[in-house]
């Protein structure tokens, strides 16, 4: 499970197990790849890519607030050889 928060241009993603305990992130790659997917009616690029860095038990990165709402953010984490996807849909912050 994952939780996304956004405040003052900073995106944070927290990862949890099924019982909502914070995951041990020591086996995760220190960077995660994120993509903002904008509505189909958006003029210009439909996606914006950015990177999240692991620090203090969560992943964090800078994101300029998208102009069109709602939008989706997909984050791909690497845990050893596994790729893990966290998808956050219909966001409007």
C-alpha positions as CSV (number, residue, x, y, z in Angstrom):
1,X,0.0,0.0,0.0
2,X,1.1,3.5,-0.6
3,X,0.2,7.0,0.5
4,X,0.9,10.2,-1.5
5,X,1.0,13.7,0.0
6,X,1.7,17.0,-1.7
7,X,2.5,20.3,0.0
8,X,4.3,23.4,-1.3
9,X,5.5,21.7,-4.5
10,X,6.9,18.6,-2.6
11,X,5.5,15.1,-3.3
12,X,6.1,12.4,-0.6
13,X,5.2,8.8,-1.0
14,X,5.0,6.5,2.0
15,X,5.0,2.7,1.6
16,X,3.1,0.3,4.0
17,X,2.5,-3.4,4.4
18,X,-1.0,-4.9,4.5
19,X,-1.3,-4.0,8.2
20,X,-0.3,-0.4,7.5
21,X,3.1,-0.7,9.1
22,X,5.9,1.3,7.4
23,X,7.9,-0.8,5.1
24,X,11.6,-1.4,5.6
25,X,13.0,0.4,2.5
26,X,16.6,-0.8,2.8
27,X,16.3,-3.1,-0.2
28,X,14.7,-0.5,-2.4
29,X,16.6,1.5,-5.0
30,X,17.2,5.0,-3.6
31,X,15.4,6.6,-6.6
32,X,11.8,6.0,-7.9
33,X,10.5,7.1,-11.3
34,X,7.3,9.0,-11.3
35,X,5.0,10.1,-14.2
36,X,2.1,12.6,-14.1
37,X,-0.5,11.7,-16.6
38,X,-2.6,14.7,-17.6
39,X,-6.2,14.7,-18.9
40,X,-6.6,13.8,-22.6
41,X,-7.9,17.3,-23.3
42,X,-4.7,18.9,-22.2
43,X,-2.8,20.8,-24.9
44,X,0.8,20.0,-25.3
45,X,2.6,17.1,-23.5
46,X,0.3,14.6,-21.8
47,X,2.9,13.3,-19.3
48,X,5.5,14.9,-17.0
49,X,8.3,12.7,-15.6
50,X,10.1,13.4,-12.3
51,X,12.2,11.5,-9.8
52,X,11.6,10.7,-6.1
53,X,14.5,10.2,-3.8
54,X,14.5,7.9,-0.7
55,X,15.2,9.7,2.5
56,X,14.0,9.3,6.2
57,X,11.7,6.3,5.4
58,X,9.8,7.9,2.5
59,X,10.3,8.9,-1.2
60,X,10.3,12.7,-1.9
61,X,10.5,14.9,-5.0
62,X,9.6,18.2,-6.4
63,X,6.5,18.6,-8.7
64,X,5.1,21.8,-10.1
65,X,1.4,21.7,-9.6
66,X,-0.2,20.4,-12.9
67,X,-2.4,23.0,-14.7
68,X,-5.2,20.6,-15.6
69,X,-7.2,18.5,-13.2
70,X,-7.9,15.7,-12.5
71,X,-4.6,13.9,-13.2
72,X,-2.9,10.6,-12.3
73,X,0.6,9.9,-10.8
74,X,2.3,6.6,-11.4
75,X,5.4,5.8,-9.4
76,X,7.6,2.8,-10.1
77,X,9.9,1.6,-7.3
78,X,12.7,-1.0,-7.6
79,X,13.1,-3.6,-4.8
80,X,16.0,-5.8,-5.9
81,X,14.9,-7.3,-9.2
82,X,11.2,-6.4,-8.7
83,X,9.5,-3.4,-10.1
84,X,6.6,-2.2,-8.0
85,X,3.9,0.2,-9.2
86,X,1.9,2.6,-7.1
87,X,-0.9,4.4,-9.0
88,X,-2.7,7.4,-7.7
89,X,-5.7,8.4,-9.8
90,X,-8.1,11.4,-10.1
91,X,-5.9,13.7,-8.1
92,X,-6.8,17.4,-7.9
93,X,-4.4,19.0,-5.3
